[in-house]
Amino acid sequence: MNKIMIAGLTAIIVGLSSCCGNSAKCEADAAAKCDTVCEKHTCCQATPDEIEGIRKALGYYTEAAIKGDSKIAMRGFAPAATMSYVDADSLVTVPIQSLYDYYDQTGPHNATYEIADCSVARDVAMVRIESKFGENEFTDMFTLVKDNSDWKIVSKVYQIK
């Protein structure tokens, strides 16, 4: 009986402290969709402020694509951030400048993302998003670090669906 009560209380606590703060809509960020992440996943043990900071960094990433302006993305990434992917069965890791160059060369895109999973441990976070840039769909994984009061993306790993 005690085990059942403890399990029930744990489930309630996890549900109340999920990454969406029990709010299923991310209305402040038009590029973000957080429609069902709380119902599908136990996201993370994070405060609403931490989640807002993480969403802010991710928002810069997608806003830069929407506007075709790398200067916007730079606000969400650490200066020495990297981007990794597989090309022809080989790992490629490049400075984040490659992403900035892509934004500036290709111009504006329709871009959306949905947080699929996240985990926060004090000043570090790992976030997986499902995104769409133009007609291309991606799975992106980000590692973020809290720099003073701002979250910064230090690495982006992605695959094209």
Buried (B, 14 or more C-beta within 10 A) or exposed (E): EEEEEEEEEEEEEEEEBBBBBEEEEBEEBEBBBBBEBBEEBBBBBBEEEBBBBBBBBBBBBBBBBBBBBBEBBBBBBBEEBBBEBEEEEEEEEEEBBEBBEBBBEEEEBEBBBBBBBBBBEEEEBBBBBBBBBEEEEBBBBBBBBBEEEBBBBBBBBBEEE
